[in-house]
Amino acid sequence: MDEVMIGSMLASTLRVSTPLIFCALAGLFSERSGVVDIGLEGKMLLAAFAAGATGAVYGSTTLAILAAMAVSVSMSWVHGLACVSHRGDQVVSGVAINIIAAGLTAVLGAAWFHQGGQTPPVSPEVRITALMPSLAAAVRHGSVLPHVLGDGLLGHNALVYLALVLVPLVWWGVFRTRFGLRLRAVGENPQMVDAAGVSVMRLRYIALTLNGMLCGLAGSYLVLALSASFSPNMTAGRGFMALAALIFGRWHPFRALGACLLFGFLDAAAIRLQGVQLPGIGEVPVQAIQALPYLLTVVLLAGFIGKSVAPKALGIPYSKER
């Protein structure tokens, strides 16, 4: 594999992995606090629709991102109202969010924009473009590995770098701060946290708020960076991939990052392998290549969901009356 191909694959891997990283970190906050979040997919889809609709109508990148985050945080609070305040089934609530998101975005898109559920394309001024194009261009002409450094590492937008920076920040916040200690304690032994005079409900709502903000960034990225408009079901299972990466990474930010990059690499490789002739096999069907990331999701969940040790209170409604 030549240097140009390596740079291209690295760039594609980072671009495709970014929404997975945001969603995996979102799930980490929620599940470390003891709240199962199957609804990552739905919140990301609703956020993508909000970003696409707001960006197309108002022509503002800031408003589009804020709208996406507001919608996803609202859905996280709905999940909290059902599961934290009223001790409902967390899996059922998450599945309901996914179903509502799939139907509501298509219906609102068709009713508001009359384009079959899609939103109008956002203008080039609204889209999130490369953060350091001049530096990337200079590196391409003057470095030892111009394409790996210029295209693979320096040719990305701000949200890609934000996702990578958030991984060590989340690790520090969860494992090296008082808030993180309390958050993890809520996911392991909420009775002990409550006995210490700390509100279990408050901590879980804070975790769900952070969860919603990160899902909002993931949805914004899909519309404002990867694509130019919203289309129905454009998340294409990324929320479930992020959840699989979180489980495979054993609810740890750096391990989850590695799993997200693996999914991103497979997705990028699937694009590159389309139409390629393999020795003794011939041309691999496009459908088989596109299924690779989803097959890996199933394999990882089947192989590791029983071996990974989840927070002990994960999925268990908490009540003071116990």
Backbone as numpy.savetxt, mean C-alpha at the origin, in Angstrom:
# Nx Ny Nz CAx CAy CAz Cx Cy Cz
22.58 -10.23 -18.25 21.74 -9.03 -18.25 22.62 -7.78 -18.25
22.41 -6.90 -19.23 23.27 -5.73 -19.33 22.84 -4.65 -18.34
23.68 -3.60 -18.27 23.46 -2.55 -17.29 22.18 -1.77 -17.55
21.82 -1.61 -18.81 20.58 -0.90 -19.15 19.37 -1.68 -18.63
19.38 -2.99 -18.81 18.27 -3.82 -18.34 18.19 -3.82 -16.82
19.33 -3.86 -16.14 19.34 -3.83 -14.67 18.74 -2.52 -14.17
19.17 -1.41 -14.78 18.62 -0.11 -14.39 17.13 -0.02 -14.62
16.67 -0.55 -15.75 15.25 -0.52 -16.07 14.44 -1.39 -15.10
14.97 -2.58 -14.78 14.28 -3.46 -13.84 14.23 -2.86 -12.44
15.32 -2.24 -12.03 15.36 -1.61 -10.71 14.35 -0.47 -10.62
14.30 0.34 -11.67 13.35 1.45 -11.70 11.91 0.94 -11.65
11.61 -0.08 -12.46 10.25 -0.63 -12.48 9.88 -1.26 -11.14
10.83 -1.96 -10.53 10.57 -2.60 -9.24 10.21 -1.58 -8.18
10.96 -0.48 -8.10 10.68 0.54 -7.10 9.35 1.23 -7.37
9.05 1.49 -8.64 7.77 2.15 -8.97 6.58 1.27 -8.59
6.65 -0.01 -8.92 5.53 -0.90 -8.66 5.41 -1.22 -7.17
6.53 -1.23 -6.46 6.52 -1.60 -5.04 6.00 -0.49 -4.14
6.04 0.75 -4.60 5.71 1.89 -3.73 4.32 1.80 -3.09
3.22 1.55 -3.84 1.92 1.44 -3.16 1.86 0.25 -2.22
2.59 -0.82 -2.53 2.63 -1.98 -1.64 3.30 -1.62 -0.32
4.37 -0.83 -0.39 5.09 -0.42 0.82 4.18 0.44 1.71
3.52 1.43 1.10 2.60 2.27 1.87 1.53 1.42 2.55
0.94 0.48 1.81 -0.14 -0.34 2.36 0.37 -1.30 3.42
1.54 -1.87 3.22 2.09 -2.79 4.21 2.36 -2.05 5.52
2.89 -0.84 5.44 3.12 -0.05 6.66 1.79 0.33 7.31
0.79 0.60 6.48 -0.54 0.90 7.03 -1.08 -0.30 7.81
-0.97 -1.48 7.20 -1.42 -2.68 7.88 -0.62 -2.98 9.13
0.66 -2.62 9.14 1.49 -2.86 10.32 0.97 -2.07 11.52
0.64 -0.79 11.31 0.10 0.01 12.42 -1.19 -0.60 12.95
-2.09 -0.96 12.04 -3.38 -1.49 12.45 -3.22 -2.82 13.18
-2.47 -3.73 12.60 -2.41 -5.08 13.16 -1.51 -5.15 14.39
-0.52 -4.28 14.48 0.27 -4.23 15.71 -0.57 -3.74 16.90
-1.64 -3.01 16.59 -2.54 -2.56 17.66 -3.63 -3.57 17.96
-3.65 -4.68 17.21 -4.63 -5.73 17.45 -5.86 -5.70 16.57
-5.85 -4.88 15.52 -7.01 -4.76 14.63 -6.66 -5.35 13.26
-7.32 -6.42 12.89 -7.12 -7.03 11.57 -7.62 -6.07 10.49
-6.83 -5.91 9.43 -7.24 -4.98 8.37 -7.23 -5.67 7.01
-8.34 -6.33 6.71 -8.53 -6.92 5.39 -8.90 -5.83 4.38
-9.30 -4.66 4.87 -9.82 -3.60 4.01 -8.78 -2.70 3.39
-7.50 -3.09 3.40 -6.47 -2.27 2.76 -6.78 -2.02 1.28
-7.25 -3.06 0.61 -7.58 -2.95 -0.81 -8.66 -1.90 -1.04
-9.74 -1.97 -0.26 -10.85 -1.05 -0.45 -10.47 0.39 -0.13
-9.71 0.60 0.94 -9.31 1.97 1.30 -8.39 2.56 0.24
-7.49 1.75 -0.30 -6.62 2.24 -1.36 -7.42 2.57 -2.61
-8.42 1.77 -2.93 -9.25 2.03 -4.10 -10.06 3.31 -3.93
-10.68 3.50 -2.77 -11.42 4.73 -2.51 -10.51 5.95 -2.54
-9.30 5.81 -2.00 -8.35 6.92 -2.03 -7.94 7.26 -3.45
-7.75 6.24 -4.27 -7.39 6.47 -5.68 -8.51 7.22 -6.40
-9.75 6.83 -6.14 -10.88 7.53 -6.76 -10.94 8.98 -6.30
-10.77 9.21 -4.99 -10.81 10.57 -4.46 -9.71 11.43 -5.07
-8.51 10.86 -5.20 -7.40 11.61 -5.79 -7.67 11.92 -7.26
-8.17 10.93 -8.00 -8.45 11.16 -9.41 -9.55 12.17 -9.64
-10.64 12.06 -8.86 -11.76 12.99 -9.04 -11.37 14.40 -8.62
-10.71 14.53 -7.47 -10.32 15.86 -6.99 -9.27 16.49 -7.89
-8.30 15.70 -8.32 -7.26 16.23 -9.20 -7.80 16.68 -10.54
-8.78 15.93 -11.08 -9.35 16.29 -12.38 -10.24 17.53 -12.28
-10.99 17.65 -11.19 -11.95 18.76 -11.05 -11.27 20.04 -10.60
-10.39 19.95 -9.61 -9.80 21.15 -9.02 -8.38 21.44 -9.50
-7.74 20.51 -10.16 -6.42 20.76 -10.73 -5.35 21.04 -9.71
-5.41 20.38 -8.55 -4.45 20.61 -7.50 -3.92 19.28 -6.97
-2.61 19.12 -6.99 -2.00 17.90 -6.45 -2.21 17.80 -4.95
-2.04 18.92 -4.25 -2.20 18.93 -2.80 -3.61 18.54 -2.40
-4.61 19.15 -3.05 -6.00 18.82 -2.73 -6.31 17.36 -3.05
-5.74 16.86 -4.13 -5.99 15.46 -4.50 -5.46 14.52 -3.43
-4.24 14.76 -2.95 -3.66 13.90 -1.92 -4.42 14.03 -0.60
-4.79 15.27 -0.24 -5.54 15.46 1.00 -6.91 14.79 0.94
-7.57 14.88 -0.21 -8.87 14.22 -0.36 -8.74 12.71 -0.24
-7.69 12.17 -0.86 -7.45 10.72 -0.78 -7.22 10.29 0.66
-6.41 11.05 1.38 -6.12 10.70 2.77 -7.36 10.86 3.64
-8.16 11.90 3.39 -9.38 12.12 4.18 -10.37 10.97 3.99
-10.52 10.51 2.75 -11.46 9.42 2.48 -10.99 8.13 3.13
-9.72 7.81 3.01 -9.22 6.55 3.57 -9.20 6.59 5.09
-8.88 7.75 5.68 -8.94 7.86 7.14 -10.39 7.69 7.61
-11.33 8.26 6.88 -12.74 8.10 7.24 -13.14 6.63 7.24
-12.68 5.87 6.24 -13.01 4.45 6.19 -12.32 3.69 7.32
-11.12 4.11 7.69 -10.46 3.49 8.83 -11.25 3.73 10.11
-11.80 4.94 10.25 -12.62 5.25 11.43 -13.92 4.44 11.42
-14.48 4.23 10.23 -15.67 3.38 10.14 -15.33 1.96 10.59
-14.17 1.48 10.15 -13.71 0.16 10.58 -13.52 0.14 12.10
-12.96 1.22 12.64 -12.78 1.31 14.09 -14.10 1.37 14.83
-15.06 2.11 14.27 -16.38 2.20 14.91 -17.03 0.83 15.01
-16.89 0.05 13.93 -17.50 -1.27 13.93 -16.77 -2.26 14.82
-15.42 -2.19 14.81 -14.63 -3.25 15.46 -14.07 -2.86 16.82
-13.69 -1.59 16.98 -13.09 -1.15 18.24 -14.17 -0.69 19.21
-15.05 0.20 18.73 -16.09 0.73 19.62 -17.19 -0.28 19.90
-17.61 -1.01 18.85 -18.75 -1.93 19.01 -18.34 -3.40 18.97
-17.03 -3.67 18.92 -16.50 -5.02 19.04 -17.09 -5.97 18.00
-17.24 -5.49 16.76 -17.72 -6.34 15.68 -16.61 -7.21 15.12
-16.98 -8.08 14.22 -16.01 -8.97 13.58 -15.12 -8.17 12.64
-13.82 -8.21 12.87 -12.89 -7.36 12.12 -12.73 -7.81 10.67
-12.77 -9.10 10.44 -12.64 -9.61 9.07 -13.86 -9.24 8.25
-15.04 -9.41 8.82 -16.28 -9.07 8.11 -16.30 -7.57 7.77
-15.89 -6.75 8.72 -15.86 -5.30 8.48 -14.90 -4.95 7.35
-13.72 -5.58 7.33 -12.76 -5.31 6.26 -13.26 -5.75 4.90
-13.89 -6.92 4.85 -14.46 -7.39 3.58 -15.56 -6.45 3.11
-16.37 -5.96 4.05 -17.43 -5.01 3.69 -16.86 -3.74 3.07
-15.75 -3.25 3.63 -15.11 -2.06 3.07 -14.65 -2.32 1.64
-14.11 -3.49 1.38 -13.66 -3.82 0.03 -14.83 -3.86 -0.95
-15.93 -4.47 -0.52 -17.11 -4.56 -1.40 -17.70 -3.18 -1.66
-17.81 -2.38 -0.60 -18.35 -1.02 -0.77 -17.47 -0.20 -1.70
-16.16 -0.31 -1.54 -15.24 0.48 -2.37 -15.36 0.11 -3.84
-15.42 -1.20 -4.13 -15.50 -1.64 -5.52 -16.78 -1.13 -6.19
-17.90 -1.18 -5.47 -19.15 -0.73 -6.06 -19.31 0.77 -6.08
-18.95 1.42 -4.97 -19.19 2.86 -4.84 -18.34 3.66 -5.82
-17.08 3.29 -6.00 -16.22 4.04 -6.92 -16.72 3.93 -8.37
-17.17 2.75 -8.75 -17.68 2.58 -10.11 -18.98 3.37 -10.32
-19.87 3.33 -9.33 -21.15 4.04 -9.46 -20.95 5.55 -9.46
-20.14 6.07 -8.53 -19.91 7.51 -8.48 -19.16 7.99 -9.71
-18.19 7.20 -10.17 -17.47 7.59 -11.38 -18.37 7.69 -12.59
-19.28 6.72 -12.74 -20.21 6.75 -13.87 -21.21 7.89 -13.73
-21.67 8.16 -12.51 -22.67 9.21 -12.29 -22.08 10.61 -12.43
-20.88 10.81 -12.00 -20.28 12.15 -12.00 -19.59 12.49 -13.31
-18.94 11.51 -13.94 -18.09 11.84 -15.10 -18.56 11.19 -16.41
-19.49 10.22 -16.32 -20.08 9.61 -17.51 -19.01 9.03 -18.45
-18.05 8.33 -17.86 -16.98 7.71 -18.64 -16.81 6.24 -18.25
-17.91 5.58 -17.96 -17.85 4.17 -17.63 -17.18 3.88 -16.30
-17.27 4.80 -15.36 -16.66 4.59 -14.06 -15.29 5.22 -13.92
-14.71 5.65 -15.02 -13.41 6.30 -14.96 -13.55 7.78 -14.65
-12.45 8.37 -14.19 -12.40 9.82 -14.01 -11.65 10.42 -15.20
-11.85 11.69 -15.49 -11.04 12.32 -16.55 -9.56 12.32 -16.16
-8.68 12.30 -17.14 -7.24 12.33 -16.82 -6.87 13.63 -16.11
-6.01 13.51 -15.14 -5.51 14.71 -14.48 -4.50 15.40 -15.39
-4.37 16.69 -15.27 -3.45 17.45 -16.13 -2.01 17.14 -15.77
-1.08 17.36 -16.69 0.34 17.11 -16.38 0.84 17.89 -15.18
0.25 19.07 -14.94 0.68 19.87 -13.79 0.29 19.22 -12.46
-0.76 18.41 -12.47 -1.23 17.75 -11.24 -0.44 16.47 -10.97
0.04 15.84 -12.00 0.74 14.57 -11.81 2.05 14.75 -11.03
2.43 13.72 -10.30 3.66 13.75 -9.52 4.77 13.18 -10.38
5.73 14.02 -10.73 6.79 13.63 -11.65 8.12 13.45 -10.90
9.15 13.13 -11.67 10.47 12.85 -11.08 10.94 14.02 -10.22
11.52 13.69 -9.07 11.93 14.71 -8.12 13.23 15.38 -8.52
14.15 14.62 -9.10 15.49 15.14 -9.44 15.86 14.82 -10.89
15.09 15.32 -11.86 15.38 14.96 -13.26 16.74 15.45 -13.74
17.14 16.65 -13.32 18.44 17.17 -13.77 19.60 16.36 -13.20
19.49 15.97 -11.93 20.54 15.15 -11.32 20.60 13.78 -11.98
19.44 13.20 -12.25 19.41 11.89 -12.91 20.03 11.97 -14.30
19.73 13.05 -15.03 20.31 13.22 -16.36 21.82 13.39 -16.29
22.30 14.14 -15.30 23.74 14.34 -15.15 24.44 13.03 -14.81
23.81 12.22 -13.96 24.42 10.94 -13.57 24.48 10.00 -14.76
23.47 10.05 -15.61 23.47 9.17 -16.80 24.65 9.44 -17.71
25.18 10.65 -17.68 26.26 11.01 -18.59 27.63 10.99 -17.92
27.67 10.86 -16.59 28.98 10.98 -15.98 29.32 9.96 -14.92
28.52 8.92 -14.74 28.81 7.96 -13.67 29.29 6.63 -14.25
29.76 5.77 -13.36 30.24 4.45 -13.78 29.08 3.57 -14.19
27.98 3.63 -13.45 26.78 2.86 -13.77 25.64 3.83 -14.05
25.65 4.47 -15.20 24.70 5.57 -15.46 23.24 5.15 -15.40
22.92 3.99 -15.93 21.51 3.60 -15.98 21.03 3.07 -14.63
21.89 2.36 -13.92 21.50 1.86 -12.60 21.28 3.02 -11.64
22.19 3.98 -11.64 22.07 5.13 -10.74 21.06 6.15 -11.26
21.19 6.52 -12.53 20.33 7.57 -13.08 18.89 7.14 -13.24
18.66 5.98 -13.86 17.30 5.50 -14.09 16.76 4.71 -12.90
17.60 3.83 -12.36 17.12 2.93 -11.32 16.91 3.58 -9.98
17.76 4.53 -9.61 17.71 5.09 -8.26 17.32 6.56 -8.19
17.65 7.35 -9.18 17.45 8.80 -9.09 16.32 9.33 -9.95
15.68 8.47 -10.73 14.66 8.96 -11.66 13.24 8.85 -11.15
13.04 8.88 -9.84 11.72 8.64 -9.26 11.10 9.91 -8.69
9.80 9.82 -8.39 9.10 10.96 -7.81 9.21 10.93 -6.29
8.69 11.96 -5.65 8.86 12.13 -4.20 8.19 11.03 -3.40
7.06 10.49 -3.88 6.36 9.46 -3.12 7.15 8.16 -3.04
7.93 7.86 -4.06 8.77 6.66 -4.03 9.80 6.79 -2.91
10.46 7.94 -2.85 11.46 8.14 -1.80 10.80 8.24 -0.42
9.61 8.82 -0.37 8.91 8.90 0.91 8.60 7.51 1.44
8.15 6.61 0.57 7.85 5.24 1.00 9.09 4.56 1.57
10.24 4.75 0.91 11.48 4.13 1.39 11.94 4.75 2.71
11.78 6.05 2.84 12.20 6.73 4.08 11.28 6.35 5.24
10.01 6.12 4.96 9.06 5.79 6.02 9.37 4.44 6.68
10.01 3.54 5.96 10.29 2.21 6.52 11.15 2.31 7.78
12.33 2.96 7.74 13.10 3.10 8.99 12.41 3.98 10.01
11.65 4.99 9.56 10.93 5.85 10.51 9.85 5.06 11.26
9.13 4.22 10.54 8.11 3.39 11.18 8.76 2.39 12.13
9.89 1.81 11.70 10.61 0.89 12.59 11.00 1.59 13.89
11.54 2.79 13.76 11.94 3.55 14.95 10.73 3.88 15.82
9.64 4.31 15.18 8.46 4.69 15.94 7.81 3.51 16.65
7.81 2.34 16.01 7.14 1.18 16.60 8.02 0.46 17.61
9.32 0.43 17.39 10.20 -0.38 18.24 11.13 0.43 19.14
11.14 1.76 19.02 12.09 2.54 19.81 11.46 3.73 20.53
10.16 3.84 20.55 9.51 4.96 21.22 8.47 4.45 22.23
8.07 5.33 23.14 7.04 4.97 24.12 5.72 4.67 23.43
5.39 5.49 22.42 4.16 5.23 21.68 4.19 3.83 21.06
5.33 3.47 20.45 5.44 2.16 19.83 5.33 1.03 20.83
5.91 1.22 22.00 5.81 0.21 23.05 4.36 0.00 23.46
3.63 1.10 23.62 2.22 0.99 24.00 1.40 0.36 22.87
1.73 0.74 21.64 1.02 0.19 20.49 1.18 -1.32 20.42
2.42 -1.79 20.57 2.66 -3.22 20.54 2.04 -3.94 21.73
2.03 -3.26 22.88 1.41 -3.85 24.06 -0.09 -4.01 23.88
-0.73 -3.06 23.20 -2.17 -3.15 22.93 -2.46 -4.37 22.05
-1.56 -4.65 21.10 -1.75 -5.80 20.24 -1.44 -7.13 20.90
-0.70 -7.10 22.00 -0.33 -8.32 22.70 -1.19 -8.57 23.92
-1.39 -7.54 24.74 -2.12 -7.71 26.00 -2.85 -6.42 26.35
-4.01 -6.19 25.74 -4.72 -4.93 26.00 -5.17 -4.78 27.45
-5.43 -5.88 28.14 -5.81 -5.78 29.56 -4.71 -5.14 30.39
-3.47 -5.49 30.10 -2.34 -4.92 30.83 -2.23 -3.43 30.56
-2.44 -3.03 29.29 -2.37 -1.61 28.93 -3.48 -0.83 29.64
-4.67 -1.40 29.66 -5.79 -0.74 30.33 -5.54 -0.63 31.83
-4.94 -1.66 32.43 -4.64 -1.62 33.86 -3.60 -0.56 34.19
-2.75 -0.23 33.20 -1.73 0.81 33.41 -2.30 2.21 33.24
-3.58 2.32 32.95 -4.22 3.63 32.82 -4.14 4.23 31.44
-3.80 3.43 30.42 -3.71 3.90 29.03 -4.95 3.41 28.28
-5.56 4.30 27.49 -6.78 3.96 26.77 -6.48 3.05 25.59
-7.01 1.85 25.63 -6.85 0.90 24.52 -7.56 1.43 23.27
-8.75 1.95 23.46 -9.52 2.45 22.32 -8.81 3.62 21.65
-8.25 4.51 22.43 -7.56 5.67 21.86 -6.34 5.24 21.04
-5.56 4.32 21.56 -4.38 3.85 20.83 -4.77 3.17 19.53
-5.82 2.40 19.56 -6.25 1.71 18.34 -6.79 2.69 17.31
-7.47 3.73 17.75 -7.94 4.73 16.79 -6.77 5.53 16.21
-5.74 5.80 17.01 -4.55 6.47 16.48 -3.90 5.59 15.42
-3.78 4.29 15.71 -3.20 3.37 14.74 -4.02 3.33 13.46
-5.34 3.33 13.58 -6.19 3.30 12.39 -6.12 4.61 11.62
-5.91 5.72 12.31 -5.74 7.00 11.61 -4.46 7.00 10.78
-3.36 6.53 11.37 -2.11 6.41 10.62 -2.27 5.43 9.46
-3.02 4.38 9.71 -3.31 3.40 8.66 -4.02 4.06 7.48
-5.04 4.87 7.78 -5.78 5.53 6.71 -4.93 6.53 5.94
-4.07 7.25 6.62 -3.20 8.22 5.95 -2.27 7.53 4.96
-1.71 6.39 5.36 -0.80 5.67 4.47 -1.54 5.04 3.30
-2.75 4.53 3.54 -3.56 4.02 2.43 -3.91 5.15 1.46
-4.14 6.35 2.00 -4.40 7.50 1.14 -3.22 7.82 0.23
-2.01 7.74 0.77 -0.82 7.97 -0.05 -0.68 6.89 -1.13
-1.01 5.65 -0.77 -0.94 4.56 -1.75 -1.92 4.78 -2.90
-3.15 5.15 -2.56 -4.14 5.42 -3.61 -3.78 6.62 -4.46
-3.26 7.67 -3.82 -2.84 8.86 -4.56 -1.74 8.51 -5.56
-0.82 7.67 -5.14 0.30 7.30 -6.01 -0.20 6.59 -7.27
-1.19 5.73 -7.12 -1.68 4.98 -8.28 -2.20 5.92 -9.37
-2.90 6.99 -8.95 -3.52 7.89 -9.93 -2.58 9.00 -10.37
-1.86 9.58 -9.43 -1.07 10.77 -9.74 0.33 10.46 -10.23
0.80 9.23 -10.04 2.17 8.89 -10.45 2.20 7.75 -11.47
1.52 6.64 -11.16 1.56 5.49 -12.08 0.64 5.68 -13.27
-0.56 6.20 -13.03 -1.55 6.38 -14.08 -1.99 7.83 -14.11
-2.77 8.18 -15.12 -3.22 9.56 -15.22 -4.67 9.74 -14.81
-5.37 8.65 -14.54 -6.78 8.75 -14.15 -7.17 7.51 -13.37
-8.32 7.60 -12.74 -8.85 6.45 -12.01 -9.65 5.57 -12.96
-9.53 4.26 -12.78 -10.37 3.30 -13.48 -10.86 2.27 -12.48
-12.04 1.70 -12.69 -12.60 0.76 -11.70 -11.65 -0.41 -11.41
-11.53 -0.73 -10.12 -10.71 -1.84 -9.65 -9.25 -1.73 -10.08
-8.74 -0.51 -10.15 -7.38 -0.32 -10.62 -6.34 -0.79 -9.59
-6.74 -1.01 -8.35 -5.80 -1.51 -7.36 -5.37 -2.95 -7.67
-6.22 -3.72 -8.31 -5.87 -5.05 -8.84 -5.23 -5.97 -7.80
-5.78 -5.96 -6.60 -5.30 -6.87 -5.58 -4.06 -6.43 -4.84
-3.62 -5.19 -5.04 -2.40 -4.74 -4.37 -2.55 -4.71 -2.85
-3.77 -4.42 -2.37 -3.98 -4.41 -0.93 -3.76 -5.78 -0.32
-4.20 -6.82 -1.02 -4.00 -8.18 -0.52 -2.53 -8.59 -0.62
-1.85 -8.12 -1.67 -0.41 -8.37 -1.77 0.34 -7.73 -0.60
-0.06 -6.50 -0.27 0.59 -5.81 0.85 0.34 -6.56 2.16
-0.87 -7.08 2.32 -1.18 -7.85 3.52 -0.35 -9.13 3.57
-0.18 -9.78 2.41 0.68 -10.97 2.35 2.13 -10.62 2.67
2.59 -9.47 2.17 3.96 -9.03 2.47 4.13 -8.76 3.96
3.10 -8.21 4.59 3.15 -7.93 6.02 3.24 -9.22 6.83
2.44 -10.22 6.44 2.47 -11.51 7.15 3.81 -12.21 6.90
4.26 -12.21 5.64 5.54 -12.83 5.31 6.68 -12.13 6.05
6.57 -10.80 6.22 7.57 -10.04 6.95 7.40 -10.07 8.45
6.45 -10.87 8.95 6.21 -11.06 10.38 5.99 -9.73 11.11
5.22 -8.87 10.48 4.80 -7.60 11.08 6.01 -6.74 11.48
7.03 -6.77 10.62 8.24 -5.98 10.83 8.48 -5.12 9.59
8.75 -3.82 9.73 8.83 -2.94 8.56 9.87 -3.36 7.52
11.09 -3.71 7.95 12.14 -4.02 6.99 11.87 -5.35 6.27
11.36 -6.32 7.00 11.03 -7.60 6.35 9.86 -7.42 5.37
8.89 -6.61 5.77 7.76 -6.33 4.87 8.25 -5.59 3.62
9.22 -4.69 3.80 9.80 -3.99 2.64 10.41 -4.99 1.67
11.16 -5.96 2.19 11.76 -6.97 1.32 10.71 -7.75 0.54
9.61 -8.11 1.20 8.55 -8.83 0.52 7.88 -7.97 -0.54
7.67 -6.68 -0.24 7.08 -5.76 -1.22 7.98 -5.62 -2.45
9.28 -5.52 -2.23 10.22 -5.41 -3.35 10.21 -6.69 -4.18
10.04 -7.84 -3.51 9.94 -9.10 -4.25 8.71 -9.11 -5.14
7.56 -8.69 -4.60 6.35 -8.60 -5.41 6.55 -7.62 -6.56
7.18 -6.48 -6.26 7.41 -5.49 -7.31 8.31 -6.01 -8.40
9.34 -6.76 -8.01 10.25 -7.35 -9.00 9.52 -8.33 -9.90
8.67 -9.18 -9.31 7.92 -10.14 -10.12 6.97 -9.43 -11.08
6.35 -8.35 -10.62 5.45 -7.59 -11.48 6.23 -6.95 -12.63
7.40 -6.39 -12.30 8.23 -5.78 -13.34 8.74 -6.84 -14.32
9.12 -8.00 -13.78 9.60 -9.08 -14.64 8.49 -9.59 -15.55
7.25 -9.62 -15.03 6.13 -10.07 -15.85 5.95 -9.17 -17.07
6.15 -7.88 -16.88 6.03 -6.94 -18.01 7.14 -7.19 -19.01
8.36 -7.42 -18.52 9.51 -7.62 -19.41 9.45 -8.94 -20.16
8.83 -9.96 -19.55 8.83 -11.29 -20.15 7.75 -11.48 -21.21
6.85 -10.53 -21.35 5.80 -10.67 -22.33 6.39 -10.72 -23.74
6.06 -11.79 -24.44 6.55 -11.96 -25.80 7.94 -12.55 -25.91
8.58 -12.87 -24.78 9.93 -13.43 -24.80 9.86 -14.93 -25.08
10.76 -15.41 -25.94 10.84 -16.83 -26.26 11.82 -17.51 -25.30
11.33 -18.49 -24.52 12.18 -19.23 -23.61 12.62 -20.54 -24.25
13.90 -20.94 -24.10 14.40 -22.18 -24.71 13.61 -23.40 -24.24
13.15 -24.20 -25.19 12.41 -25.42 -24.88 10.97 -25.20 -24.50
10.56 -23.96 -24.30 9.18 -23.66 -23.89 8.45 -22.85 -24.95
9.18 -21.95 -25.58 8.56 -21.05 -26.52 8.06 -19.80 -25.83
7.13 -19.14 -26.44 6.59 -17.91 -25.85 5.65 -18.24 -24.70
5.94 -17.67 -23.55 5.12 -17.91 -22.37 3.84 -17.10 -22.49
2.68 -17.71 -22.21 1.42 -16.95 -22.29 1.42 -15.72 -21.39
0.88 -14.63 -21.89 0.84 -13.39 -21.13 0.09 -13.58 -19.81
-0.99 -14.37 -19.85 -1.79 -14.56 -18.65 -0.99 -15.26 -17.55
-0.15 -16.21 -17.93 0.66 -16.92 -16.95 1.68 -15.99 -16.31
2.25 -15.10 -17.10 3.23 -14.16 -16.58 2.58 -13.16 -15.64
1.41 -12.66 -16.04 0.72 -11.67 -15.21 0.24 -12.28 -13.90
0.06 -13.58 -13.86 -0.41 -14.23 -12.64 0.69 -14.47 -11.62
1.95 -14.27 -12.00 3.06 -14.58 -11.10 2.96 -13.90 -9.74
2.74 -12.56 -9.66 2.66 -11.93 -8.33 1.53 -12.49 -7.48
0.39 -12.83 -8.12 -0.75 -13.34 -7.36 -0.50 -14.77 -6.89
0.18 -15.56 -7.72 0.54 -16.91 -7.30 1.48 -16.87 -6.10
2.42 -15.94 -6.15 3.34 -15.81 -5.01 2.59 -15.40 -3.75
1.59 -14.53 -3.91 0.78 -14.13 -2.76 0.14 -15.35 -2.10
-0.46 -16.23 -2.92 -1.10 -17.44 -2.39 -0.07 -18.34 -1.74
1.08 -18.52 -2.39 2.11 -19.40 -1.83 2.61 -18.88 -0.49
2.86 -17.57 -0.42 3.36 -17.00 0.83 2.33 -17.11 1.94
1.07 -16.82 1.62 0.04 -16.93 2.64 -0.14 -18.37 3.10
-0.11 -19.31 2.14 -0.28 -20.72 2.51 0.90 -21.24 3.30
2.11 -20.76 2.97 3.29 -21.28 3.61 3.68 -20.62 4.91
3.27 -19.35 5.08 3.77 -18.60 6.23 2.70 -18.11 7.19
1.42 -18.14 6.78 0.41 -17.59 7.67 0.28 -18.41 8.95
0.62 -19.70 8.88 0.59 -20.51 10.08 1.88 -20.47 10.86
2.98 -20.07 10.22 4.28 -20.06 10.88 4.61 -18.70 11.48
4.09 -17.64 10.90 4.34 -16.31 11.44 3.54 -16.12 12.73
4.19 -15.60 13.74 3.54 -15.39 15.03 2.94 -13.99 15.04
1.63 -13.93 14.96 0.93 -12.64 14.94 0.82 -12.08 16.35
0.56 -10.77 16.49 0.25 -10.22 17.82 -0.86 -11.03 18.48
-0.72 -11.33 19.75 -1.61 -12.26 20.43 -3.06 -11.79 20.47
-3.26 -10.48 20.53 -4.63 -9.95 20.62 -5.19 -9.59 19.25
-4.51 -9.96 18.17 -4.95 -9.59 16.83 -6.29 -10.25 16.52
-7.27 -9.43 16.18 -8.59 -9.94 15.79 -9.52 -10.23 16.94
-9.05 -10.01 18.19 -9.88 -10.29 19.36 -10.48 -8.98 19.88
-11.80 -8.81 19.82 -12.40 -7.56 20.34 -12.09 -7.39 21.82
-11.82 -6.16 22.22 -11.48 -5.90 23.62 -12.63 -5.23 24.34
-12.90 -5.68 25.52 -13.95 -5.08 26.33 -13.47 -4.99 27.77
-13.73 -3.87 28.41 -13.33 -3.69 29.81 -14.09 -4.64 30.74
-15.23 -5.10 30.28 -16.05 -5.95 31.15 -15.47 -7.34 31.33
-14.42 -7.68 30.55 -13.84 -9.02 30.67 -13.24 -9.24 32.04
